[in-house]
Amino acid sequence: MTSRSPLDAEDLRVRVQKQLDDFLAAQVPLLDDVSPDLAPLAESITDLLRGGKRLRPAFAYWGWRGAGGADSEEAVRAATALELLQACALIHDDVMDGSDTRRGMPAAHRRFATLHRGNGWLGSSEGFGVGAAILLGDLCLSWADELLLTSGLPVDALGRGKGVYDLMRTELMAGQYLDLLEQARGGGSEARAMRVVRYKSAKYTIERPLHLGAALAGAPEAVTVAYSGYGLPLGEAFQLRDDVLGVFGDPAQTGKPAGDDLREGKRTVLVAAALDAASPAQSTLLRRHLGDPSLDAEGVDALREVITDTGALAHVERLIDALMDQCAAALAAAPIDDDARAVLGDLAHAATARTV
């Protein structure tokens, strides 16, 4: 028998899904009133929001609980807003990366391109798909604000949380641009790749959701500082693990084809470390095939071999271990509720598990 996931503590994933379902049930009729032609937008976001680990709502909720906030549907609803923000980020990220799939389904821009082709409409199917996906992401961003601000929490609590939420969105967009810039520059140092990790993922996935929960609960500064000590290294470890899985992960676990990050040419810490340690022949092989959308299984295996043989994979695994040690030490010393501390400890392991 498998143990219960910490993401399901307090039945949180079920409750987050219900909040999403209830919110969409109220929004879809508004789209229908505009035009029945908007049905594909509603269907696409409904399908996307049925999947996902719900990490960001979990960290926001347990950040709230750790700071002394009581369990409530209002707190769950506020935390659920981050799932809509994540939907925006995923949809736009897939456009920028040219990804074909997301959570085992066609990425939004591919889905709308197929809709265009299937109906024989005028113009570029790919252009239509990209345009529709951008708008769908924008809609999710707008809805995230709406869900947070209509969560039912007191006005003063929302006022405290809004500053954190605004900062989180700014950092996310800045990190997304830095990621785009690294791809355009062809990658660079490990330090530059780690900067992308910090701002595109680490702060946004864990540190700022914790801060949001703390701010909504009116936590003292000591709690916010402790959450940074725990959340920032954990967020970096989480993204490094995601990068490893993007190259070596099982498609059944990741929802993406094997080696998809290699086809997309992602300039990760893993790739930067491999290039830094590569022989001339290894470097040539990696640079020639990284970002090749037609890379086959044999090519994926060849690049995996380079990443392993250069010691890059082992290096990133050591980084993850060191970051997890920092995270554990900070959590042990944090002035927070003990029940929340236990769940946050379990969440740290779930977020960085080798098969998640």
N, C-alpha and C positions, 0 to 999 in steps of 0.2 A: 504493500500500500504506500502511495506517495504521500509525503507530508504536505500540509496545506501551505500554499504560497503566502508570504507576508503581504503580498498585494491584495489578498482577500481578507486580511484582518478587518474586523468590523463590517464584513461583507462589502468592502469598499468598491470593488470592481462592479458588483451587481448594482450598487446604488448609483455609481457614476453612470453606468449604462442607462439606468432608469431616468436620471436627470437629462441625459442626452436625448433619449427617446421622447420625453415629455417636451423638451425644448423644441425639437424638430417637429413634433406634432402640432405645435403652435405656429411655427414658422412656415411650414409647407403650404397651408391654406393662403398665407399672404402671397406666396409666389404664384399659387394657382389663380389668385384674384388678378394678378398682373397679366398672366397669360398661361395657358396650358403648355405652351412651348417651353416653359421653364422646368417641366417635369424631369428632364434628364439631369439638370443641376441638382434637384432634390434627391434623385435616386443615387447620384454619384457620391454625394456627401454622406447620405445615409449608409451606403455600403462601406465607405471608408471608416466611418465612426463605429462600425460593428467590430472592428479589430483593434489591436494595440494592447500594450501591457499596462497602460494608465499610470506610468511612472510619475509624471508631473503632478497630476492630481493627488497621488499617494504622498509625495513629499510635501505638497502644500498642506494637505489634511493633517499629516503627522507632525508637521511644523506647528500647526495650530494646536494640536493636542499636547505636544511637548511643552508648549508655552502656557499651558493651563486652560486652553479653550475646551469647552464641553462638546461632546458629540452632538451634532445637530444636522438636520437636512440642509439648513442654510449654509453651514460650513462646507458640506459636501458639494452643494450647488456652486459655491464660489470656487472651490478647487476644480470642479468640472470645467469651468471656463478655460482652463489651461489645455484641455483636450481639443477645444476648438482652435486655440492658438497653434497647437501642434499640427492640427490638420492643415491650417494655412501654410505652415513652414514646410510640411511634407509635400504638398501640392506644388508649391513654388520650387522647392528643391529638386523635385523630379523633372520639372521643366528645364531648370538650369543644367542638370546632369544628363538630360536626354534619357532618363530611365524608362524602361519598358513596363516594369511591374512595381506594384506596391502592395504589401501584405497579401501576396499571392494572386492579385488581380491586376488587370491593366491599369497603369498609371493614368491619372485623370486626363492628361493631354492626349494620351493614346486612345483613351475611351471616346473622347469627343472627335478625334480625327476619324475614328471608325464610324461614328455616327454620321459625319459629313460625307464620307465615301459611300456609305450604305444608302444614303438618300440622293446621291448624285447631284449634290449642291455645287454651286459655282465657286471658283477660286481654289486656293490651296487647302487640302484637308489638314496638313500639318499646321499651317498657319491658324486655321480655325481652332484646332485642338489646343494650341498654345494660348490663344486668346481666351478661350473658354476657361481653361485651367487657371489662368491669371485672375480672371474675374471670380471664379469659384473660391480661390484662395483668399481674395479680398473680402468676399462675403463671409468666410469663416472668421477672418480677423475682426470684422464688424460684429459678428454674432458673439465672439468671445467677450468683447467689451460689454455687450448687452447682458450676457448671462452673469458676468461678475457683478455688474451694477444693479441687477434685479435679483440678486441672490437672497435678499431678505435680511442680510446682516445690518446692524445699525449703521446709520450714516457716518458716525464718527469712525467706526471700524473701517468702512470702505474708504474714507478719506485717508486713513493711515496706509491702507494697502495699495491705493492707487499709485502712489509715488514709486513703490517697489515694482508694480506691474508695468508702469511706463518705462522704468529703467530696464527691465527685463526685455521688453520689446525692442528698445533701442539697441541694446547689446546684441540681441539675436540678429537684427538686420545688419548691424555692423559686422558681426561674425560671418554672416552669409556672404557679404561683399568681399571680406578678406579671403574666404574660401574660393570665391569666383576668381579673385585676383591671383591666387596661388596657381590655379589651373592655367590661367592665361600666361603667367610667367614661366610655366613649366616646373613649378616647385622650387624649393630652395633648402634652407637649413632646417634642421630638426626644431630649432627654436621658433622659426616662423610657423612651422606646422603645428607646434604646441600652442601658439597664440590663437590659431584658428580653433583648435580644440577647446580652449578656454572660453572663447567668446561665442562660438557657434553652438557649443553643446554643453560644456561643464556648468557654466553659470545658469544657463537657461533651463537645463534639465533638472538640476538638483539644488544648487545654492539659492537661486532666486525664488523658486517655489517654496523652499523652507522659509526664506525671508518674508514671503508674502503671507504664509500662515502665521508667522510670528507677529507681523505688523497688524494683521486682522485681529489677533488675540491681545494686542497691546503689550507685547513682551518687552522687558527691559533690554538695554543694549547688550548686556552680557550674554543673553540668549542668542541674539543676532550674530554676535562675534563667534560664539561656539558653533552655530550652524555653518558659518563660513569655514571654520576649521575642519568640520566634518564634510560639508557638502562640496567644497571646491576640489579637494583631491579625489573624492569619490566621483564627481562629475568627469574629471579628467580620466580616471581609470575606466569609467563607463564608456567614454568615447573611444579610448584606446582598444578596449575589448570589442567594441562595435567594428572598429577598423580591422581587427584581426579576423572577426567573423565575416567581414565583407570580402576577404580573400580566401580564408580557409573554412568558412562555415558551411554547414549542411543546409541546402536549400529548403528542406522541410522545416528547419528551425528559423531561417532568416526570411523566408518568403520571397527570396530573390534567386536568380540563377547562380550557380557556383562561379565564383570569381568575378562577379558583376562589377565590383569596385575597380578591378583591373581593366575591364572593358571601358569603364567610364573615365579611367585615367585619374582617379582621385589621388591627390598629392598629400598623402597621410604621413604621420610620423613613421609608420612602418616602411613606407616607400623612401622617405628621406634617409632613414637609417640604413636601408639597403644600398642606396646610391652612394652614401658616404663611405661604406665599407667595401663596395664592389670592386672587383678587378676590371680592367678595361673591357674584357669580353663580356663580363656580367653586366656592366653598365650599358654597353651597347645593346645587349639583348633587352634589358629592362626598358631603356628609352625608346627602342624601336617599336615595342609591342604594347607598352602601357598606353591606354586610351584607344586601342584598336577595337572598334565595335564588333568586328567579325572574328575576334579571337576565339579559337575553338578550344576544346577540352585539353588537347595536347599543348597548346600555347599557354593555357592557364597553369597547367602542371609545370611547364618550364619556368614561368615567372615565380611560381610558388617555391620552386627549388632554389632559385637565386635568393629569394627573400630568406629562406631557411639557411642556406649555406653561408651567406654573409654574416649570419648571427643576428640579423635584424629582428626576427621573430622572438628569439630568446631575449634580446635587449628590451623589446616592448613588454614581454612578460615580466621582466624584472622591474620595469617602471611601474606596471600595474601593481605588483606586490608591494613596492615601496609606498605608493600612493595609498594603498589600502591600509598599510600600517599607520600612516598619518591620520587617516580617517578614523580608524578604530581608537587611537589614542585621544583624539579630540572628542569623540562621542562619549568615551568613558568619563571624561572630565566635565562634560557639558552640564549646566545647571537646569536640567529639564526633568519632566515627569518620567519616572522609571518605566512605566508601561510603554510609553512612546519610545524611550531609549531602546528597549528590547526590539520593538518593531523596526526602528530605524537601523539597528544592527543587522537584522534579517534582510531588510531592503537593500543594504549595501552589498550583501552577498548575492542577492537575486539580480541586482543591476549589473554585476560584473561576472556572473557565472559563465563558464566556457560554452555552454550550449543554449543560453537565453537568446 
